[in-house]
Amino acid sequence: MADDKGGEARPKEYERAVMALNTTQRGANFGHMQDRKTKKIEMILNCLTRINLTMDQIDHLPIIHVAGSKGKGSTCEYVDSILRCHGYTTGLFSSPHLIEVRERIRINGKPVSQDMFASAFWHVFNKLQATRIANQDLMPGYFGVGLLMALHIFVEQKVDVVILEVGIGGEYDATNFIPKPVVCGVASLHLEHTDVLGHTVEEITWHKAGIMKRGVPFVTVPHQESVMKVILNRAKEKACPVFVSPPVQEEEIGRPLGIAGERQTVNAALALQLCRIWMKRMTQGDASGELEHSNFLKHVRSAADVPKRESINLSPREKEGLTKARLPGRNQVVNRGAVTYYLDGAHTTQSMQHCVAWFKDAAEREAEEMGGKVCRSLVFRMKQSKSAVDHFPYLTDCGFCRAAFCPHVVSSSAREQFPDSMDIRKDPAESRTIAESQLEDWKQLENLDHCIPSCFPSIVSALWWAGLEMDTPLKQMAKADLSLEDKSEGGVTCSEEPMACGVTHVQVLVTGSLVMVGGALTILKPDLWE
């Protein structure tokens, strides 16, 4: 198997690194530190020294820092694509991954090779372990180790720009150790991670806006007035100039955006402004009058006063970057013979609305072109059962004939084959209980007599059943998973021969989280990044 550099990869060494990385999933060991929230940044700073990275080296990384509830991944991808089209060597750190963990660290739009990932992991992990006792047993968790690896790689590879995507929140996120990025941005803000970030959008905004730095330009998308008020208060607190980027008009681009979805004009506009400010500051420094925070603090007193940066007069390279951007797992379509899979990692109520609108439109167009009898199914998995209930109303009018629920287990009979997808923090039985709870909540919905719901032990068995057993390459693994709990043929079936029902094609929507979509893509499109 060839790696991204054209050489021979060492799958066993990569797999050994992934398995060792998985042991850090249980979370960071903060030693005697009492407040985990405020100590994540202190932890990263401590670990940078231990892996021989200096703050001087970090300061020489021209960083674009991006937070948000929904759209930050797309924004980062647009930024990466635009800057690559301008000739820059880009380094991107993002999460979660879909199929392989090395996707979290990308250079020039491609995941680092298995060799590079394994080498960086052992460099970081071994140095942390060797200095653990001398540092009060301090060790970062899974996300922190990945962040340290990314920084090590970006410094070693001498990238021109680093696009750094926040993990959760902002203020206390491990990525927020950066003393002075070149520019920061925040995408759309919705209710998410309420157990950590707060129970209102305004509370969540406080966390997200925490990536602001004194004098560093901060760009955001349009928000409701109460959210903008929080952003302005944080800007004054941190002496940070704020700008709003209205959606880009598609006629300005002349071609479709590279990432599908109705919210992409918002994400694309944010990315354009982040790139424009980054390139301007890299060539002119802080000399530009529009970026002086003193002027911002003097003239901006309300949300209405925040200056807007319109995405007009796009250059050919900007247009090229916006149309070439690709982000798997978002509004993605995978065709496999008699079954078409529609995959989107929607995990907030707003993003689920957009996901359903995209699915219905795309599925209807495909059905019209195809003719014959087409039916639809759902494969759903969300981390928390309580959150799932809020998403179900948007899914009820999609016309599903089947709805499958499952834990985040790619295959229960061949789990060791998918180390990148393993979550050793959770008991499989607990994960299955959540899936069963979501199934029961679905059953309580009205006007779904036409839809048969069921729960499955794995993603592959749920996909096979949802596809009316018409995606035959899934059959062997699916049946092996089902046999572990003495089920046959996925429980409810259309018949021994699905075609006897008159169905000629099945459209399956896979949604609920990016982790769920990643598990499905592990089975459906393992060559995702090739």
Residue, then its C-alpha position, 0 to 999 in steps of 0.5 A: m500500500a503506497d503512502d501519500k508521498g509515493g513510498e511504501a507505508r508500514p501499516k503495522e507501525y501505523e496501527r501500533a501507533v493508533m492503538a497506543l494513541n487510543t490508550t489516551q482516550r480516557g482523558a488527560n491526567f492533570g496530576h494535582m491540578q484542580d480545575r480541568k477547564t482552566k488547566k488545559i492550556e497550562m497542560i499544553l504549554n507544559c507538554l510543548t517544552r517536554i517535546n522540545l517545541t519552544m514558544d518561539q517556534i510556535d510564534h513563527l507559525p502564522i496561525i488562523h484560529v477558527a471556532g464555531s458550533k457548525g460550519k467551522g470544519s467547512t470554513c477551515e477547508y475553504v481557507d485551506s483550499i484558497l490559500r493553497c490556490h495562492g501557492y502557500t503550503t498549508g497545515l490543517f489540524s481538525s477533528p474528529h476524523l472520519i476513517e483514519v486518525r491521521e486525517r486530523i493532520r493534513i498538509n496541502g489538503k491531504p492527510v499526513s502519511q502513515d509513516m509520518f503520523a507514526s513517527a510523530f506519534w512516537h516522538v511526542f508520546n515517548k518524550l511525554q512518558a519519559t518526563r511524566i514523573a518529573n512533571q507531576d504525572l501530567m499527561p494530555g488526552y487523545f485530543g491534546v496528543g493529536l494537537l502536539m503531534a500536529l504542531h511538531i509536524f507543522v514546525e518540521q515541515k515548515v508550512d506557510v500557514v497553520i489552520l487550527e480548528v477548535g475542539i470544543g468551546g474556545e476559552y478553555d480549549a486546548t488550542n487556545f494556548i496560542p499567544k497571538p494568531v494572525v486572525c481568528g474567526v467564529a462560524s455559526l453558533h448553536l446549542e451544543h455540548t450544553d453539559v460543558l458550554g452552557h444551556t443558552v446560545e449566549e453562554i456558548t458564545w462566551h466560550k467560542a469568542g474566548i479565542m479572541k486575542r488583543g489586537v488580532p482581527f476577529v471575523t464572524v458570520p451574522h448572528q442574532e442581536s443577543v449573540m452579537k452583544v456577547i461577542l462585542n462585550r468579549a471584544k471590548e474585554k480583550a481589545c479585539p477588533v471584530f468584523v462581520s462577513p455577510p454570505v457570499q453571493e454565488e453569482e460572484i463565484g460563477r460556479p458551485l461551491g465545492i462543498a454542498g449545502e445551503r449554509q456554505t455561502v456563509n462559511a465560504a464568506l467567512a473563509l474568504q475574509l480570514c484569508r484576505i486578512w491573513m494575507k494582508r497582515m503577512t505582507q503589511g503587518d499591523a499597519s492597516g488602519e482598519l485593523e487597529h483595535s483602538n479605532f474599533l473600540k472607539h467607534v463600535r458601540s452596538a451590533a449595528d456598528v460592527p463593520k461588514r466585510e463584503s465578499i466582492n471582487l473575488s480574484p480567480r484564485e479565490k474562486e478556484g479555492l472555493t470551488k475546489a474545496r472538499l470536505p467528506g462527511r458533509n452533504q456527501v453522496v456515495n453510490r453503491g449500485a442499488v443503494t445510494y447513501y446520503l451522509d451528513g454529520a448534522h448534530t445540532t437542530q439547525s444543522m439537522q434542518h439543513c441536512v434534511a432539506w439537502f437530503k430531500d432535494a437531492a433524493e427527489r432529483e435522483a429518484e426522478e432521474m432513475g424512475g422505478k420504485v425508490c424507497r428511503s431509509l434512515v441510519f441514525r446515531m447521536k451521542q446523547s439520547k436526550s438531544a436526539v429527541d429534538h432532532f427527530p421532528y425534522l426527520t419524520d416527513c422524509g418518507f422513510c420505510r425503515a429507521a435503523f439505530c445502532p451504537h458507534v461500533v463499525s463491526s462488533s464481530a471484527r472490531e479489531q480491524f478498525p482501530d481508528s474507530m475504537d472508543i475505549r472510554k465507553d462500555p459497548a453495552e452502554s452505547r447499545t443502551i443509548a441506541e435502544s433508547q433512541l429507538e424507543d423515542w422514535k417509536q413514540l412519534e406520530n404518523l410513522d406507521h409506514c416506517i419500520p424501526s429497529c436496533f442493531p449491534s453495529i453500523v454495518s448491520a444497520l446499513w445492510w438492513a436499511g438498504l433492504e439487503m440490496d448492498t450485498p458486499l455488506k452481507q457477510m460482515a453484517k450477518a456475522d455481527l447479527s449472529l453474535e446476538d442470535k438474530s437472523e437477516g437483520g431482524v425485519t426484512c422486506s422478503e427473502e428477495p428484496m426485488a420482489c417488493g418492486v423496489t429497484h433502488v434504496q436511498v439511505l440517509v446516515t446522520g446524527s454526528l460526524v463520528m457516526v458518518g465516519g463509521a459508515l464511511t469506513i465501510l462504504k468508502p475506505d479510500l475516501w482520501e485517495 
